[in-house]
Amino acid sequence: MFSKVHAVARQVSQIIVGKDMQIRQSLVCLLAGGHLLIEDVPGVGKTTLAHALAVSLGLRFNRIQFTSDLLPADVVGISIFDREKNGFAFHPGPIFTQVLLADEINRATPKTQSALLEAMEERQVTADGVTRDLPEPFFVIATQNPTHQIGTFQLPESQLDRFLMCLSLGYPDAAAERALLMGEDRRTMLKAMRTAMQPSELSTAQAALREVHTSAALIDYVQALAQASRQNGLFAEGMSPRAAIALLQAARAWAALEGRNHVIPEDVQAVLVPVTAHRLRPLKSTGGTALASRDLVLQLMKSVGV
């Protein structure tokens, strides 16, 4: 079943050229049932990656352009009075989909950002006192620009913690950029893409992760990483239990894509930075982005023996 995931990766790599590792990490995040944050400068393919993943996985896709005047009702939905029924009728917002692209999420105010918290954690939304379930599966893929750019609001820790992984695409290398310059328009290629994996197959693959074995020694290693992050003096706050659970789940997905039914320390190390860097705030602020602590996470990994 995981061969279909590799087929998705190959198809997406035809659109997002030269970013095989980031595509693989994105699929690990979705396979683990988590939400994905992509942080980088404008124009490097963040939105295109999200759209290509949704199309390849056969999932319903909605996009919201986050702006400073966006309201929570624009995301969740609103109740409008229906004269024929003499009552209010709820009109679902764009969040009622399977893949929600929250484009430039940090350009919206904290009030609007908070409208996503319940959806991301509990796969449901509450409006006008009524709780409504979201479709299954449900993923939020958010993009954000570096916080030093004009018109951005920094995401609070509670919002960042809802994202299983945070990635940065970066500029393409010379060969990849030349392929982009000489190749077909990406939007045209997106329209021609076909589904490479059905949603039911994705759900089956997600369920299969529960069968990926994690030994007691591997759990000890994850716990040691979490404890070190709280005690080594590099971070203002260490890894939360939710972060440790996310790290273990992402490591299971990485192991499954490697063709193994058990997790080894190298699987944990492969996903450690994208799972934890956006959650761990440096003790000494560098004024950087959500990925500012990436180098410190690498120091943490080196300091904890396997």
N, C-alpha and C positions, 0 to 999 in steps of 0.2 A: 504493500500500500504506500510505503514511503517513496517508491519509485515515481509515483505521480507528483510528489513534492519536488523531486529533482527535475521532473519535466517542466513544472511551473518555473523553477529557477532558471532553466535554460531559455524558456520563452521570454521571461522578463529581462534576461541579460541581453536580448537582442534589442530591447528598447533602451535600457540603462546600461550603456557600454562601459566596460572596464571597472565595474563595481560588484564583482561576484561575491566578495566577502559581505558587503552590506546587504545584498539581496538574500544571501543565505541567513544572515542574522535576522532580517525581517521575517523570513519564513519560520525561523525558530520561534520568534516572538508570537506569531499567529498560531503556530502549531501548539504552543504552550498555553494558548487561550488568553494571551495578554494584549495590552494596548501598546501602540508604538508611537514614540516621539522622534521626529527627524528634525534636527537643528542644524542650520547652515545658512549661508548667505543666499540671497535670492538668485535664481537662475541656474542652479546646479542639478535640478531634476527631482526635487522632493515631491512635488505634486504628481509628476508623471509616474514616479515609482509607486505611489499609493494607488493611482488609477490602474496601473498595469497589474498590480497584485490582485485588486478586486476583480478585474476582468478575467484573469487567468484562473482564479479560484471559483468563478461562476457565482459571485456574490452580488446582491443588490448594492448599489453605490450611490451615496449622496455627498455633495460637497457644500460646505458652508464657508464663505469668506468672512473671517472674523475681522471686525472693525470696531473702532472706539464707540460707535453709536449702536452696536448690535445689542439687542435685549434678550433676556432669558427666554421670553415667549417666542422669539424668532427661531430658537433652537428646539424647544420642547413642544411648542404648539400653543393654541389659544382657543378659548371657548367663545363662540359667537352666537348671538340670539337668533333663533330660528322662529320666524313668525308662524309658519305653518304648524309647527309642533308646539308653539307657545312655550318654548324653553331653550336653554342653552345647549348647543351641540359642540363637541370638542373636535377641533381640526388638528390632526397630528402634525407636528413639525418635522423637519428633515432628519431628526435624530432617529425616527422610526425606520431604520434600514439595517442592513447587515454590516456594511462598511461605511463609517462616517469619516469623511476627510474634514478635519478641523483645520482649515488652511490659515496660516499665520495666527495661531491661537493666542499668541501673546500680544496681539494688537487690540484685543478686546479687554474690557474692564474686568476686574476680579469678580464682580457680581455675575457677569455673563459666563466667565470661566467656571464659576461654581455650579452652573446649571448642568455641567457634565459629570459632577462628582458621583451623584447617585446612580446615573446610568453606567458609569465605568465600573463601579464597585458591585452593584447589585443587579445590573442588567434590567433596570426598570426606571420609570420616571413617575413622579407624582405631580399632578396639576389639578388645581381646584379641589384638592382633598381626595382625589381618586388616583390610585396607583395602577399603572398600566405596564404590562410586560413588554420588553423589546424583542424583536425577532432573534432567533438563534441560527447560526452564531452571530455575535455582535462584537465588532471591533471598532475602536477609535484609532485612526491614524492621524496624528496631529503634526503639523509643521510649525516651526517657529524660527524667526530671524534672531540673530545675536542681539542681546539686550542693550548693547551700546547704540543700536540704530534708533533713529528718531521714531517716536510714536509707539514704542513697545512698553508693555508692563511685564515685570518679572513674574513667572509662575510661582505661586506659593508652594511650600514643601508638601502640603496635603495633596495638591494637584499633581506634582511631580511623582509622588509615591504611587499614584494610580497607574503610571506607565510602567509596564514590565521592563521595557528596554528603551534606550535613547541612543540614536545613531547620528553620525555626521557623514555626509557623502563626500565632501571635499571636491576640489577641482579635478577634472579628469587628467590623466597623463597625456603626453603628446599624441600617442597612437590612438587613444580613445577619442580625443578631441577631434583629430583629423577624420575619424570615422563618422563622428557626428556632423562635421562640416560638409562632408561629401555624401552623406547618406540621405535617406528619405526623411521627410518631415515626421517628427515623433507623433504628432496628433493623427496624422494619416495612418501611421503604423498601429496606433492604439485602436483606431476604428476597425482595422483588419484583424485584430487579435481574436483568437478563439479560446474558449474555455478549455483548460488543460486538466482541471480537476473539479469534480462535482462537490457541492457543499456536503452531501452525505458522506463522500469519501474523506473529506476534511474532518468531519465529526468522528468517523471511525478511526482515523489516524490519531486524533486527540485522545480518544478513549484508550488507544493502545499504549499511550505513554505511561499509563498506570502499571503496565506490565514490565516497564524498564526498571531493573533492580538497582537499588542503592544500598550498599553495604553499611554496616555500622561504622567502619573506618572512614568511609566517604562522608557520612553524616558528621563524624568528629572533625573532619577537615573543614566542612562548611561552618560548623560551630566555631572552630578556631579562627576562621576569617572574620566572622561576625564579632567575636570577642575582641580580636585585635583592633578592629575598626573603632571600638568603643574605648579602648584603653591606650592606644599608641600616641595620642596627642596630635594627630594630623587633622582630625575632623572635629567640627563643633558638636555633632551628634553622630553616633555610630549607626551601623546597620540595624534596622528594626527587624522584629521577627517576620513581618510581611516581606521584607527585602530578602531575608534568608530563604524563605519559602519560594520566592520568585526565582532566586538563584538556583535552587535545586530543581525547580520545574523546567527552567530554561536549559539546564545541564542535561536533563532527561531527553529533551527534544533534540539537543545537539548530538547526544549519543545515538539516538534513533536514526538520525540522518547519516551518521557514520556507519550504520549497519550493525550496531551492537545492542544487546538487550540488557546491558548493565552500564552504569556510569563510572568513569574513571576520573581521577583528579584533573587530567588535561581537559575534560569536558567542562568542568567548573571554571578552569582558567580561561577557556575560550570565550565564555560568556560573562566573565566577572566584570569587565569594564563597562559594556553596554547595559548591564543590569544594575550596577551600583553607582556609577560615576555621577549620574544626575541626582541621586538620592543623598550623597555624602557632600556636605558643605565644608570647604576647607576652614580650619580653625582661624587662619589668617586670611581674610578676604582678599582675593586677587582682582575683584571687580570684573571677573570674566563671565562666561556663560554657564549653562547647566552642565557643560562638560569640562568645566575648569579644573575639576579634581581628578581628571583622567590619569595624570602622571602620579598623583598621590595614591590612586588605587593600584597602579603598577608597583609602587613601593610597598604597599600593603601586601600584595601577592608575594613579592620576593621575601618579605619578612616572616611569612608563615610557612613552615616546613610541611612537606607532604608526609 
